[in-house]
Amino acid sequence: MLPPPETSRVATHRVACDGATEIPGGAALGHPRVYLEIDEKGYVDCGYCDRRFLLIGGPADDQAAH
């Protein structure tokens, strides 16, 4: 399996993704805004752009162990 193209560490279970958050003036370059819920795995992937949202301190957060 390939790794996700981009991972964002977040502090909340509910996140929004539009695919263009980091592109200046890039709303037209992204995708429709979707709201995603992180479950017991500790992460969720956007179905449009494959960005992974990782819950800080959650079960999938490798940096929490350090």
Stockholm file with secondary structure:
# STOCKHOLM 1.0

chainA/1-66         MLPPPETSRVATHRVACDGATEIPGGAALGHPRVYLEIDEKGYVDCGYCDRRFLLIGGPADDQAAH
#=GR chainA/1-66 SS CCCCSCEEEESSSEEEECSCTTSTTGGGGSCCCEEEECCTTSEEECTTTCCEEEETTSTTCGGGGC
#=GC SS_cons        CCCCSCEEEESSSEEEECSCTTSTTGGGGSCCCEEEECCTTSEEECTTTCCEEEETTSTTCGGGGC
//
